Amino acid sequence: MNELSTADRKRDDLNEQPLVSIVTPSYNHGRFIREAIESVLLQDYPNIEYMVMDGGSTDETVDILKSYRDRFFWITEKDAGQSHAINKGWKRSRGQILAWLNSDDIYLPGAVARAVKSLNSHRQKGVVYGEGYHIKEDGTIIERYPTERYDRRRLPVTCYICQPTTFIRREVIDRVGMLDENLKYCMDYELWFRVSGQTDFEYIPAYQACTRYYPQTKTLGDRVNVHREIMAVVYKYFHHVPPSWIYGYGHSVLENRFDRSKPAENLFFIAGLIGLCVYNFIKFNKKIPYDEMKRWGQWIKNGLNKKAKK
């Protein structure tokens, strides 16, 4: 696949319907991938380049890909993980706008057209993103993704940008670099940090995609390592880690070790959580905010009162 020349890219960028390149990284998600593919193929935007980068699946994935014949580009071969697969696809692609859709996520109707319209209307913005849903394995909506309007100051506090709703100008990726292939969990979050130092994000007040939320996902299935990686990445870019991530890490470590309905175990949980928070506040922030110490005192007081009532 030949890349466009610089002149061709400039002409395409001026076009009201620039080429959008979407990559789906895939590995043994045969039960979901057809739905992901169809959500791309059924988009009403006319200028989409789609490719599936499969990591050598051993389930029904390859048979499903073969059933589409030449409707899009796909390859199945061993890779170095999700980020590597996406980067391979982006390097092969020709579009002026880039996106990725994980093989267990889906686009909602009109998502690509809305994204392009927003980018065309906000030429100074490098990325657009919108609302999203968390869905179950069977596609049932669980809840709205906790999206917020763009504010760079909020980025280190919470990941409020829903990845499958994002569409990025290629020129931004050319400037900041592709996904960090050393990251296993928060490669999207880390990319937002780099991009936010170069350009602003535009929020689309419409539901753009659904991200699947089930026990086997990396987010739910390995919460301790997810939070550990997030804290390291946040610290790298902002030189501190907000309480939200420190508490999230503490909860992920302790949540399955205690029955908090029992007063004594709840106190042990509180003590353990405070201990982990103290360690990580000092590790990442060099100090413990007074407000947090007040909060811990209230936790202990409430825990003792709960035990006394029993």
Backbone torsions as a table, in degrees:
resi	resn	phi	psi	omega
1	MET	NA	119.7	-176.9
2	ASN	-84.0	140.8	177.5
3	GLU	-79.4	151.2	176.1
4	LEU	-70.0	148.0	173.6
5	SER	-70.9	165.7	179.0
6	THR	-59.2	-41.7	-179.7
7	ALA	-63.3	-42.4	179.4
8	ASP	-63.1	-39.7	-179.1
9	ARG	-65.1	-40.7	179.5
10	LYS	-63.7	-41.7	177.5
11	ARG	-63.3	-41.6	-179.4
12	ASP	-64.7	-36.9	-178.7
13	ASP	-65.8	-30.0	179.0
14	LEU	-79.5	-16.9	178.6
15	ASN	-68.4	141.5	178.7
16	GLU	-72.7	-11.8	177.2
17	GLN	-126.9	65.4	-179.6
18	PRO	-63.7	155.2	178.9
19	LEU	-68.0	130.1	177.3
20	VAL	-109.4	121.6	179.7
21	SER	-102.4	121.5	-179.0
22	ILE	-117.2	129.5	-179.9
23	VAL	-115.5	133.8	172.8
24	THR	-113.0	112.3	171.9
25	PRO	-78.0	141.9	-172.1
26	SER	-144.2	140.7	169.0
27	TYR	-160.1	111.3	176.1
28	ASN	53.1	42.8	174.5
29	HIS	-114.8	39.9	-177.5
30	GLY	-56.9	-31.0	-178.2
31	ARG	-73.0	-14.3	-178.3
32	PHE	-115.8	-24.6	-163.4
33	ILE	-66.4	-30.6	179.4
34	ARG	-62.9	-39.0	179.3
35	GLU	-66.1	-39.1	177.4
36	ALA	-63.4	-46.9	-179.7
37	ILE	-60.4	-48.3	-178.4
38	GLU	-61.4	-33.7	-179.6
39	SER	-67.3	-24.0	174.0
40	VAL	-82.4	-48.8	-175.9
41	LEU	-64.0	-26.6	-178.8
42	LEU	-89.6	3.4	175.9
43	GLN	-63.8	146.4	-178.2
44	ASP	-89.6	3.6	176.6
45	TYR	-81.6	132.6	-168.9
46	PRO	-86.0	-6.4	-170.4
47	ASN	-127.0	71.7	-177.5
48	ILE	-118.0	133.1	170.1
49	GLU	-107.4	119.3	-175.1
50	TYR	-119.6	138.7	176.1
51	MET	-145.5	142.7	176.4
52	VAL	-111.2	123.2	179.5
53	MET	-107.4	96.6	-176.2
54	ASP	-92.3	139.5	-175.1
55	GLY	-89.4	21.7	-179.7
56	GLY	92.9	45.9	-177.1
57	SER	-59.5	146.6	179.0
58	THR	-111.1	3.7	177.3
59	ASP	-97.2	-150.6	-176.1
60	GLU	-81.0	2.1	-174.8
61	THR	-54.3	-49.4	-174.2
62	VAL	-64.8	-38.4	176.8
63	ASP	-62.9	-38.4	177.5
64	ILE	-64.7	-43.8	178.7
65	LEU	-61.7	-41.9	179.2
66	LYS	-61.9	-31.3	-177.4
67	SER	-66.7	-18.6	179.2
68	TYR	-89.0	-4.6	178.5
69	ARG	52.1	-116.7	-174.4
70	ASP	-108.0	27.4	-177.7
71	ARG	-73.7	-18.1	174.6
72	PHE	-160.6	167.4	178.5
73	PHE	-82.8	137.6	172.7
74	TRP	-147.5	156.2	178.4
75	ILE	-146.5	145.9	174.8
76	THR	-127.2	117.3	-179.1
77	GLU	-163.2	155.9	179.6
78	LYS	-60.9	136.2	176.4
79	ASP	-132.3	-176.1	-176.5
80	ALA	-102.0	22.8	176.9
81	GLY	116.6	-178.6	-173.0
82	GLN	-58.5	-50.7	-177.5
83	SER	-62.4	-41.4	179.0
84	HIS	-61.4	-42.1	-179.7
85	ALA	-63.7	-43.8	179.5
86	ILE	-64.3	-45.5	179.8
87	ASN	-60.9	-40.0	177.3
88	LYS	-59.0	-43.5	179.4
89	GLY	-64.7	-46.0	179.9
90	TRP	-61.5	-37.4	179.7
91	LYS	-66.3	-32.0	178.9
92	ARG	-80.3	-19.3	-169.9
93	SER	-77.9	165.4	-178.2
94	ARG	-118.5	-5.8	-170.8
95	GLY	-72.2	154.2	173.7
96	GLN	-83.6	-15.6	177.1
97	ILE	-123.2	132.8	-175.8
98	LEU	-117.5	148.2	176.0
99	ALA	-155.3	163.5	168.7
100	TRP	-138.4	143.9	179.6
101	LEU	-125.7	113.6	179.1
102	ASN	-62.4	154.2	-171.8
103	SER	-71.0	-8.3	174.3
104	ASP	-111.0	10.8	176.5
105	ASP	-109.6	171.2	-180.0
106	ILE	-143.5	149.1	168.9
107	TYR	-85.2	149.5	171.8
108	LEU	-92.2	156.0	-177.4
109	PRO	-54.6	135.2	176.4
110	GLY	82.5	2.9	-174.7
111	ALA	-61.4	-47.1	-176.2
112	VAL	-66.6	-44.1	-179.9
113	ALA	-61.3	-42.0	178.5
114	ARG	-64.1	-39.7	179.9
115	ALA	-64.1	-45.7	-180.0
116	VAL	-64.0	-43.0	178.6
117	LYS	-58.8	-41.4	179.6
118	SER	-66.9	-42.8	178.3
119	LEU	-64.8	-38.4	177.2
120	ASN	-65.2	-31.1	-178.3
121	SER	-84.4	-17.2	-177.3
122	HIS	-130.1	72.4	-173.9
123	ARG	-61.3	-24.1	-178.0
124	GLN	-83.6	-9.8	-179.5
125	LYS	-93.1	139.1	-176.8
126	GLY	-93.8	-18.9	-176.0
127	VAL	-142.2	143.5	169.8
128	VAL	-122.0	149.5	176.7
129	TYR	-148.9	161.7	-177.5
130	GLY	-140.2	-162.7	179.3
131	GLU	-78.4	155.6	177.4
132	GLY	-147.7	167.8	176.4
133	TYR	-117.5	146.5	160.4
134	HIS	-84.6	133.7	178.1
135	ILE	-127.2	156.8	177.3
136	LYS	-78.4	176.9	177.5
137	GLU	-55.1	-37.5	-177.3
138	ASP	-86.2	4.6	178.2
139	GLY	92.1	-3.2	177.9
140	THR	-66.4	134.3	-180.0
141	ILE	-69.8	130.1	176.6
142	ILE	-92.4	-52.5	-174.9
143	GLU	-168.8	168.0	173.0
144	ARG	-72.3	136.7	171.6
145	TYR	-63.5	138.9	-175.0
146	PRO	-74.7	65.5	-179.0
147	THR	-77.0	147.7	174.8
148	GLU	-132.3	158.7	171.9
149	ARG	-65.7	151.5	-171.1
150	TYR	-65.1	129.2	173.5
151	ASP	-153.0	110.3	-175.7
152	ARG	-58.5	-30.1	-179.9
153	ARG	-64.5	-23.9	-179.9
154	ARG	-87.2	-14.9	-174.9
155	LEU	-58.1	-44.7	-179.5
156	PRO	-71.7	-13.1	-176.8
157	VAL	-84.4	-39.0	-176.6
158	THR	-157.7	146.0	178.1
159	CYS	-87.0	87.6	-174.7
160	TYR	-94.2	3.2	178.2
161	ILE	-99.5	115.9	-178.0
162	CYS	-78.9	113.6	-170.0
163	GLN	-52.9	-49.2	-176.0
164	PRO	-67.7	-8.9	177.6
165	THR	-89.4	-2.7	-173.1
166	THR	-92.3	143.9	174.5
167	PHE	-135.1	130.8	-167.4
168	ILE	-123.7	136.3	174.3
169	ARG	-67.4	138.4	179.7
170	ARG	-59.1	-37.4	-177.9
171	GLU	-59.7	-29.1	177.5
172	VAL	-69.9	-45.6	178.2
173	ILE	-63.9	-38.2	176.8
174	ASP	-59.8	-32.0	-176.5
175	ARG	-82.8	-43.9	-173.2
176	VAL	-98.1	-15.1	-177.5
177	GLY	97.3	164.5	-177.8
178	MET	-83.8	-168.1	-178.4
179	LEU	-64.9	145.8	177.7
180	ASP	-77.0	110.3	-175.6
181	GLU	-74.1	-6.0	176.1
182	ASN	-82.5	-14.3	-178.2
183	LEU	-92.5	139.3	-177.9
184	LYS	-103.7	-26.0	-170.9
185	TYR	-119.2	-46.3	-169.5
186	CYS	-114.5	39.1	-179.8
187	MET	-62.1	-31.7	177.3
188	ASP	-70.2	-45.9	179.4
189	TYR	-58.8	-44.5	179.2
190	GLU	-63.2	-37.8	178.0
191	LEU	-64.3	-39.7	178.7
192	TRP	-60.3	-37.7	179.2
193	PHE	-61.7	-47.1	-179.3
194	ARG	-65.5	-43.6	-178.6
195	VAL	-65.3	-39.8	-176.9
196	SER	-64.8	-18.9	175.0
197	GLY	-79.4	-8.5	-176.1
198	GLN	-117.2	-28.5	-174.3
199	THR	-156.8	167.0	177.4
200	ASP	-94.4	160.3	175.7
201	PHE	-102.7	143.5	175.3
202	GLU	-107.8	130.5	-179.3
203	TYR	-90.9	133.5	176.0
204	ILE	-104.8	117.5	-178.1
205	PRO	-79.8	57.0	179.8
206	ALA	-148.8	151.6	178.9
207	TYR	-77.3	122.4	-172.1
208	GLN	-108.7	-29.9	-172.7
209	ALA	-160.7	169.1	175.4
210	CYS	-126.2	136.1	177.3
211	THR	-114.4	127.4	-172.4
212	ARG	-77.4	139.0	-172.5
213	TYR	-130.1	103.2	-177.2
214	TYR	-152.0	163.3	-169.8
215	PRO	-56.6	-28.4	-175.5
216	GLN	-83.8	-6.3	177.4
217	THR	-68.1	156.8	179.0
218	LYS	-63.2	-36.2	-177.2
219	THR	-62.0	-43.8	-178.4
220	LEU	-90.7	-31.9	-172.9
221	GLY	-80.8	-16.2	-177.3
222	ASP	-142.9	54.8	-170.6
223	ARG	-62.3	-35.2	-179.0
224	VAL	-62.1	-49.7	-179.3
225	ASN	-69.9	-31.6	175.1
226	VAL	-59.3	-51.5	-178.2
227	HIS	-67.4	-35.6	178.4
228	ARG	-62.6	-43.8	179.9
229	GLU	-67.2	-40.3	179.3
230	ILE	-61.2	-45.7	-179.5
231	MET	-59.7	-41.5	179.9
232	ALA	-64.3	-40.6	-178.8
233	VAL	-70.6	-43.3	178.4
234	VAL	-59.9	-44.1	-179.8
235	TYR	-63.1	-39.0	-179.7
236	LYS	-57.2	-40.7	-174.5
237	TYR	-94.9	-28.0	-174.3
238	PHE	-118.1	-5.9	175.5
239	HIS	62.9	21.2	170.3
240	HIS	-162.0	163.9	177.2
241	VAL	-124.8	120.1	-178.8
242	PRO	-64.4	156.7	179.3
243	PRO	-54.9	-33.3	-176.9
244	SER	-55.3	-43.2	-178.7
245	TRP	-78.5	-32.1	177.6
246	ILE	-65.8	-43.9	177.4
247	TYR	-67.2	-38.6	177.9
248	GLY	-59.9	-41.9	177.9
249	TYR	-64.1	-46.2	-179.7
250	GLY	-59.0	-44.2	178.9
251	HIS	-63.7	-40.2	-178.3
252	SER	-64.7	-33.7	179.0
253	VAL	-71.9	-38.4	-168.5
254	LEU	-103.5	-15.2	-166.5
255	GLU	-59.4	-30.6	-177.8
256	ASN	-101.2	9.3	-176.5
257	ARG	-101.1	-13.8	-175.8
258	PHE	-135.4	146.8	172.2
259	ASP	-94.1	98.7	-171.9
260	ARG	-73.4	-7.0	174.4
261	SER	-74.8	-15.3	177.7
262	LYS	-96.9	122.8	-174.1
263	PRO	-52.9	-44.1	-177.6
264	ALA	-64.7	-44.6	179.6
265	GLU	-67.3	-33.4	177.2
266	ASN	-63.0	-39.2	177.1
267	LEU	-65.0	-39.8	176.3
268	PHE	-62.7	-39.9	177.4
269	PHE	-61.0	-48.0	-179.7
270	ILE	-59.9	-44.8	-180.0
271	ALA	-62.1	-43.4	179.1
272	GLY	-65.0	-41.0	179.9
273	LEU	-64.0	-44.1	178.2
274	ILE	-61.7	-42.1	178.9
275	GLY	-60.3	-45.6	178.5
276	LEU	-64.9	-38.6	-179.7
277	CYS	-66.4	-43.6	178.1
278	VAL	-56.8	-49.1	-178.6
279	TYR	-58.4	-46.4	-174.9
280	ASN	-78.3	-29.8	172.5
281	PHE	-61.7	-44.3	-179.7
282	ILE	-69.2	-40.8	-179.5
283	LYS	-62.0	-46.0	-172.7
284	PHE	-100.0	-25.1	-173.6
285	ASN	-119.4	-8.7	177.9
286	LYS	66.7	1.4	178.7
287	LYS	-158.5	163.4	176.7
288	ILE	-112.1	115.9	-179.9
289	PRO	-59.8	143.0	-179.3
290	TYR	-59.5	-38.3	-179.9
291	ASP	-60.0	-35.2	179.8
292	GLU	-71.1	-38.3	177.1
293	MET	-63.7	-38.3	175.6
294	LYS	-62.5	-41.2	179.7
295	ARG	-62.6	-43.0	-179.2
296	TRP	-64.0	-39.9	177.5
297	GLY	-60.2	-39.3	178.8
298	GLN	-68.7	-37.3	176.9
299	TRP	-59.7	-47.4	-178.5
300	ILE	-62.8	-42.8	179.4
301	LYS	-61.0	-45.6	-179.8
302	ASN	-65.0	-38.8	179.4
303	GLY	-65.6	-40.6	178.2
304	LEU	-66.8	-39.6	178.2
305	ASN	-64.3	-38.8	179.4
306	LYS	-64.9	-39.2	-179.6
307	LYS	-69.1	-38.5	179.9
308	ALA	-64.3	-36.7	-179.9
309	LYS	-65.9	-24.4	179.4
310	LYS	-75.2	NA	NA
